[in-house]
Amino acid sequence: MPLEEDGALGQPPRQVEAVAAPAGAPAVANAQWGGRFAAGPAAIMQEINASIGFDQRLWRQDLRGSKAHARMLEQAGILDAVDAAAIRDGLDAIGAEIEAGRFVFETALEDIHMNIEARLSERIGEAGKRLHTARSRNDQVATDFRLWVRDAIDGIDAQVAALMLSLAARAQEHAADPMPGFTHLQTAQPVTFGHHLLAYVEMLARDRGRLADTRRRLNECPLGSAALAGTSFPIDRSLTASLLGFDRPTQNSLDAVSDRDFALEYLSALSILSVHLSRLAEEIVTWCSAPFGFIRLSDAFTTGSSIMPQKRNPDAAELTRAKTGRIVGALVGLLTVMKGLPLAYAKDMQEDKEPVFQATDAAALCLAAMDGMVRDLVARTDRMRALAGSGYSTATDLADWLVRVLKLPFRDAHHVTGRLVGRAEALGVELADLPLETMQAEHPGITADMVAVLTVDASIASRTSEGGTAPANVAAQAARWIERLQNQTGATACT
Ligand code: ARG
């Protein structure tokens, strides 16, 4: 399912008003930090500086972080109970305002942190101005963004698990249906369609592993690192960490405010995931082309052509393939932002959020579309079976027979088989249709019962090695995945 638009990951950014004043015109300085400023920023300064147009998506995480911080300040005796309660209620009220679309995000207040803090002071007065004690926007944004990425990981992970379950269910259905297996996109050996689908389940399982690793390393709380050096107030960082579900506080304040490894790791994991999705997308595009004709997508997952009435285009698969560009682009973009930044925080790091938001949105959309296509596709099993046996796809089975029965060294068996394929090609027939005398001319030991190994079913049934394509293996693997995933997701496989 796609990430909720109004869920923990926030609204897609709304357009904020462009700064009205002409470049260079004085405006009032930012009320949150304008003490030493006589005049306000140039319009263009405000425009380049503001992040509220996109970081408003962090509003839930910012409120959560502020509530935890206020509670800790109270426990540490830095805030009194009255102020702490006013702050908590004020933050809740602001949450309700944002949720209801009644909150006015101001470009002049730069970012989500100052928009919320200014509104808090507006609502509750003096107490609101005490909230920023013992913290800085630097540790605040690092905390908010970690919380956001953690929520995003959980959402993407659930979607990957759902896709794996859909793939495993289709694999179970097609555990014994042969298709041509390819290397170099040349017919290689028959495999089962179920085996092919389960290959993607394995890839996606590793993607989940990478997301889980990222989450584990990310789960330390920067709050309390303040601007860069820590704080002189007697704060309890373990308390804020635990209130926010982090495993522990970070251990170096400079690192904590200037590190974005967690975002980079997340984007790396998403990039590899999207490469996997794009490979499956590419296969879907190929499989539903007329020359292949392996699958059919319904009207729900195809589009028509404005000029060619016969067309059914797999646009969702093509766009999933294409969106990999955005996701990998986000990773390369953020790596490039971070490269060469001196410690500690630098404003460059404000550019960390958009790539992460965009990559998350793209990945969530692709996962949902891919899940839809996997459930929707109808396998044309007769067509796949017919093609599975063409192109001398069982030549290796003949070579293996020569090794097993006639005890030929494999290299010699390969040679004999190659010559037989050459003869079959010259006669325009399949290997099984070569006259016995022709076969015996290449090796006198070949007997009529060899032909049995050349069928597609015999070929796939013989591949019983661990991880091989034998239908019994595939059925067992599919069942194992379905059971595991149903336990994790609570979902049921339906095909
Ligand atoms: N909007 C800023 C960001 O996203 C918040 C931190 C600003 N810190 C500062 N010292 N200017 O990075």
Residues whose N, C-alpha, C, O or C-beta is under 5 A from the ligand:
A	BS01	LIG	S51 D111 R137 N138 V141 M349 Q350
